Amino acid sequence: MSNHDKQFNERTKRPQTIAGALGGLIKIFGIRASDSDLAARWSEIMGPDIASVATLAAIKKNRDNTFNIVIRPTVPAYALQLSYRSDEIIQKINKYFGYNAVGKISFRK
């Protein structure tokens, strides 16, 4: 692997979380660090069909290590379509973390 990978040479204008800053290393080693890792890799986890119509609006970690996830559709008309696909979204997130990580999923217009 070369040191000229684009992901390691880009600078951001805003402060990053540790998981966001080390996202390349986390991706290489396959470690699922936290909810910030989910936010940083949202489009990769959801795939282009869901990521193109929805963004991750908020994540709250519960005491039992599950997450309450809030998804914002890019166009309010997609909210109903996303609600029909909520089981698929939950399944993808759970598969990514390797356990039943989603406690609740909601949609914000």
C-alpha positions in Angstrom: 0.0 0.0 0.0 1.5 3.4 -1.0 1.6 6.5 1.2 0.0 8.4 -1.6 -3.6 7.3 -0.9 -6.0 10.2 -1.3 -7.7 9.5 2.0 -4.6 10.1 4.0 -3.5 13.3 2.2 -6.8 15.2 2.4 -7.2 17.9 5.0 -10.5 18.9 6.4 -11.6 22.3 7.6 -13.5 21.1 10.6 -12.3 19.2 13.6 -12.7 15.4 13.3 -13.3 12.6 15.8 -10.5 10.1 16.4 -12.5 7.5 14.4 -13.0 9.9 11.6 -9.3 10.9 11.5 -8.1 7.3 11.7 -10.8 6.1 9.3 -8.3 4.8 6.8 -6.6 2.6 9.4 -9.9 1.5 10.9 -11.0 0.5 7.4 -7.7 -1.5 6.8 -7.9 -3.4 10.0 -11.7 -3.8 10.0 -12.3 -2.4 13.5 -15.7 -0.9 14.2 -14.8 1.8 16.7 -18.0 3.6 17.5 -21.0 5.5 16.3 -18.7 8.1 14.7 -17.3 5.4 12.6 -20.9 4.6 11.4 -21.4 8.3 10.5 -18.1 8.5 8.6 -18.8 5.4 6.6 -22.6 5.8 6.1 -22.6 5.7 2.3 -20.4 2.6 2.3 -22.6 0.8 4.8 -25.9 1.7 3.3 -25.0 1.3 -0.3 -25.7 3.8 -3.1 -29.5 3.2 -3.2 -30.1 4.2 0.4 -27.2 6.7 0.9 -28.4 8.7 -2.1 -31.8 9.4 -0.5 -30.9 9.5 3.2 -28.3 11.0 5.5 -27.5 10.1 9.1 -28.9 13.0 11.2 -28.2 11.8 14.8 -26.9 8.8 16.8 -27.5 8.3 20.5 -25.9 5.4 22.3 -28.0 3.8 25.0 -26.8 2.3 28.3 -27.3 -1.2 26.9 -24.8 -0.5 24.0 -27.6 -0.1 21.4 -28.0 3.0 19.2 -31.0 5.2 18.5 -30.6 6.3 15.0 -32.3 9.3 13.3 -32.2 9.4 9.5 -33.0 12.5 7.4 -34.3 11.9 3.9 -32.7 14.2 1.3 -36.2 15.0 0.0 -39.1 14.8 2.5 -41.1 12.7 0.0 -38.6 9.8 0.6 -39.5 9.5 4.2 -42.3 7.0 3.5 -40.1 4.9 1.2 -37.3 4.9 3.9 -39.8 3.8 6.6 -40.7 0.8 4.4 -37.0 -0.1 4.2 -36.3 0.4 7.9 -35.8 -3.3 8.5 -33.2 -3.4 5.7 -31.4 -0.3 7.2 -31.4 -1.9 10.6 -30.1 -5.2 9.2 -27.2 -3.4 7.4 -26.2 -1.5 10.5 -26.4 -4.6 12.7 -24.3 -6.5 10.1 -21.7 -3.8 10.1 -21.3 -3.9 13.9 -21.7 -7.6 14.2 -24.4 -7.6 16.8 -27.9 -6.2 17.3 -26.7 -2.6 17.6 -29.9 -0.7 16.6 -32.4 -0.1 19.4 -34.7 2.3 17.6 -34.7 4.0 14.2 -36.7 7.1 13.4 -37.0 9.5 10.4 -36.8 13.3 10.6 -38.2 15.4 7.7 
